[in-house]
Amino acid sequence: MTKVLVLGGRFGALTSAYTLRRIAGDRVEIKLINKDRFSYFRPGLPHVALGLRDPEELRIDLSSALQEKGIAFTQGEVEKIDANSRTVYYKGPNGSLREEDYDYLMVGVGAHLATDMIGGWDQYGYSVCEPEFAVKLRERLRNFKGGRITIGSAPFYQGKNPKPKVPENFVPRADSACEGPVFELSLMLHGYFKSQGVLDKVKVTVYSPGEYLSDLSPESRKAVAEIYKQLGVELVHNFRLKEVREREIVDEGGKKLDSDLSILLPPYTGNPALKSSSKDLTDDGGFIPTDMNMQSINYDNVYAVGDANSITVPKLGYLAVQTGRIASEHLSSRLGVNTKVEKYYPTIVCVADNPLEGYAVSVKDDTWYGGSTSIAQPAAVNHLKKELFTKYFMWTKGDMALEKFLGSW
Ligand SMILES: Cc1cc2nc3c(=O)[nH]c(=O)nc-3n(C[C@H](O)[C@H](O)[C@H](O)COP(=O)(O)OP(=O)(O)OC[C@H]3O[C@@H](n4cnc5c(N)ncnc54)[C@H](O)[C@@H]3O)c2cc1C
């Protein structure tokens, strides 16, 4: 039987594994390797930081969830892929070195959060990108009695060459890998401090390594600037974070911003496991360039999905799910299943929630890629959308079969 190995355990990898099982059925044996037994619904982590959810509510046990769908699970940290010998080398939970061969490989190990590139991160840095970061921020917020808060993303180390085989306008150059969570947190914190009765003691500054939310249309950016004016949020562009100190943050040029609490999205780089893999599998940033079917440009039995693929810009769950679906549809059709392969079309689709003030901003925008859709809509019903999306993800244990339809609500 054809053996498919899937690497990773969040939006990209889970969508690939579940979709492939659904479409290709008994034609394939599927095994998924992820470094942790548990996977977390990442878009819910800002809610954990505000004390609105516990991480356990967002947790999926991959060992049982995948087994229920006939997908084998192995816990292990991938060290490298030898694409020529079709072998993945990984470390088991007890530290033992293991290897696994494959007929087809789906790589969904995401990007790397390079916290080590930010000076002072361990002592003074806060984030929401992983459950442990969100819990640490929750504790800090509980004790925060007022002062200056900075929120922003550190630079994105996007690869340049070789380029993926997709239309050039689908892969713009980006200063930040993903600013949606920054926008969402800036709204959420307003509601949080208001509910705590300390709003007048807090001054929030949002910064960006380039122009803030440059992936949205000029009209949407103007609307966001207007919202910030009303909320009293200061906006700083072109601030490439380098260091976090006790009471300030510093950028690469030595510019400083006062900051008693520094919340950041760490720099995004290529995953170290991919950087150690066959050299011609990745671009110079450590991301895998593919064609429109998510097939590696040099190894046609390797697919890359989600944040690990060089074509997904910005690094977005919506694109991770779309690329995961396409990879599995394409592989299934190669294996003889009569199935339609969706055409990749990037669009920024996300919902920035503000639960404590009862609304969310729903964004749908493809202007960065040359399209004409530009929606950024604050509404109470959009908060409900985010709630339903979270519940749907947890209920299906990460199987986003209907996301294609939900994403266009
Ligand atoms: C706080 C936050 C909020 C967000 N909110 C939204 C949102 O509302 N909407 C949206 O569309 N996007 C959102 N995003 C972006 C979205 O979460 C990512 O784009 C998405 O998670 C990418 O999915 P992925 O599966 O490709 O990679 P990842 O989510 O990075 O998952 C990678 C997986 O691979 C595993 N892994 C990594 N390295 C190894 C290794 N060496 N060996 C084995 N396993 C490994 C990891 O454990 C993980 O399970 C948010 C991002 C953040 C940080």
The ligand as an SDF file (V2000), in Angstrom:
LIG
                    3D

 53 58  0  0  0  0  0  0  0  0999 V2000
   -1.5210   33.8700   18.3350 C   0  0  0  0  0  0  0  0  0  0  0  0
   -1.8600   33.5470   16.9350 C   0  0  0  0  0  0  0  0  0  0  0  0
   -3.1890   33.6820   16.5200 C   0  0  0  0  0  0  0  0  0  0  0  0
   -3.5350   33.3770   15.2170 C   0  0  0  0  0  0  0  0  0  0  0  0
   -4.8230   33.5440   14.8120 N   0  0  0  0  0  0  0  0  0  0  0  0
   -5.1650   33.2250   13.5530 C   0  0  0  0  0  0  0  0  0  0  0  0
   -6.5170   33.3730   13.1250 C   0  0  0  0  0  0  0  0  0  0  0  0
   -7.3890   33.8220   13.8830 O   0  0  0  0  0  0  0  0  0  0  0  0
   -6.8150   33.0200   11.8520 N   0  0  0  0  0  0  0  0  0  0  0  0
   -5.8730   32.5330   10.9920 C   0  0  0  0  0  0  0  0  0  0  0  0
   -6.2020   32.2200    9.8360 O   0  0  0  0  0  0  0  0  0  0  0  0
   -4.5700   32.3960   11.3760 N   0  0  0  0  0  0  0  0  0  0  0  0
   -4.2150   32.7270   12.6220 C   0  0  0  0  0  0  0  0  0  0  0  0
   -2.9090   32.6030   13.0110 N   0  0  0  0  0  0  0  0  0  0  0  0
   -1.9340   32.0080   12.0970 C   0  0  0  0  0  0  0  0  0  0  0  0
   -2.0480   30.4930   12.1490 C   0  0  0  0  0  0  0  0  0  0  0  0
   -2.1300   30.0710   13.4880 O   0  0  0  0  0  0  0  0  0  0  0  0
   -0.8910   29.8060   11.4520 C   0  0  0  0  0  0  0  0  0  0  0  0
   -0.7970   30.2980   10.1510 O   0  0  0  0  0  0  0  0  0  0  0  0
   -1.1340   28.3220   11.3980 C   0  0  0  0  0  0  0  0  0  0  0  0
   -1.0980   27.8100   12.7060 O   0  0  0  0  0  0  0  0  0  0  0  0
   -0.1410   27.5950   10.5230 C   0  0  0  0  0  0  0  0  0  0  0  0
   -0.4500   26.2490   10.5770 O   0  0  0  0  0  0  0  0  0  0  0  0
    0.6420   25.1400   10.2310 P   0  0  0  0  0  0  0  0  0  0  0  0
   -0.0050   23.8390   10.5280 O   0  0  0  0  0  0  0  0  0  0  0  0
    1.1810   25.3570    8.8780 O   0  0  0  0  0  0  0  0  0  0  0  0
    1.8640   25.4190   11.2060 O   0  0  0  0  0  0  0  0  0  0  0  0
    1.9190   25.4870   12.7870 P   0  0  0  0  0  0  0  0  0  0  0  0
    0.6690   25.9810   13.3700 O   0  0  0  0  0  0  0  0  0  0  0  0
    3.1690   26.2200   13.1210 O   0  0  0  0  0  0  0  0  0  0  0  0
    2.0550   23.9710   13.2240 O   0  0  0  0  0  0  0  0  0  0  0  0
    3.2430   23.2650   13.0420 C   0  0  0  0  0  0  0  0  0  0  0  0
    3.1220   21.9150   13.7000 C   0  0  0  0  0  0  0  0  0  0  0  0
    4.3290   21.1950   13.4740 O   0  0  0  0  0  0  0  0  0  0  0  0
    4.9080   20.7820   14.7020 C   0  0  0  0  0  0  0  0  0  0  0  0
    6.3650   20.7990   14.5340 N   0  0  0  0  0  0  0  0  0  0  0  0
    7.1590   21.8800   14.3690 C   0  0  0  0  0  0  0  0  0  0  0  0
    8.4370   21.4880   14.2160 N   0  0  0  0  0  0  0  0  0  0  0  0
    8.4260   20.1350   14.2970 C   0  0  0  0  0  0  0  0  0  0  0  0
    9.4450   19.1440   14.2170 C   0  0  0  0  0  0  0  0  0  0  0  0
   10.7310   19.4600   14.0280 N   0  0  0  0  0  0  0  0  0  0  0  0
    9.0810   17.8500   14.3350 N   0  0  0  0  0  0  0  0  0  0  0  0
    7.7820   17.5020   14.5250 C   0  0  0  0  0  0  0  0  0  0  0  0
    6.7800   18.3970   14.6240 N   0  0  0  0  0  0  0  0  0  0  0  0
    7.1080   19.6990   14.4890 C   0  0  0  0  0  0  0  0  0  0  0  0
    4.3770   21.7500   15.7470 C   0  0  0  0  0  0  0  0  0  0  0  0
    4.3710   21.1400   17.0050 O   0  0  0  0  0  0  0  0  0  0  0  0
    2.9590   22.0020   15.2200 C   0  0  0  0  0  0  0  0  0  0  0  0
    2.0830   20.9750   15.6290 O   0  0  0  0  0  0  0  0  0  0  0  0
   -2.5310   32.9350   14.3150 C   0  0  0  0  0  0  0  0  0  0  0  0
   -1.2080   32.8060   14.7280 C   0  0  0  0  0  0  0  0  0  0  0  0
   -0.8670   33.1130   16.0240 C   0  0  0  0  0  0  0  0  0  0  0  0
    0.5640   32.9860   16.4320 C   0  0  0  0  0  0  0  0  0  0  0  0
  1  2  1  0
  2  3  1  0
  2 52  2  0
  3  4  2  0
  4  5  1  0
  4 50  1  0
  5  6  2  0
  6  7  1  0
  6 13  1  0
  7  8  2  0
  7  9  1  0
  9 10  1  0
 10 11  2  0
 10 12  1  0
 12 13  2  0
 13 14  1  0
 14 15  1  0
 14 50  1  0
 15 16  1  0
 16 17  1  0
 16 18  1  0
 18 19  1  0
 18 20  1  0
 20 21  1  0
 20 22  1  0
 22 23  1  0
 23 24  1  0
 24 25  2  0
 24 26  1  0
 24 27  1  0
 27 28  1  0
 28 29  2  0
 28 30  1  0
 28 31  1  0
 31 32  1  0
 32 33  1  0
 33 34  1  0
 33 48  1  0
 34 35  1  0
 35 36  1  0
 35 46  1  0
 36 37  1  0
 36 45  1  0
 37 38  2  0
 38 39  1  0
 39 40  1  0
 39 45  2  0
 40 41  1  0
 40 42  2  0
 42 43  1  0
 43 44  2  0
 44 45  1  0
 46 47  1  0
 46 48  1  0
 48 49  1  0
 50 51  2  0
 51 52  1  0
 52 53  1  0
M  END
$$$$
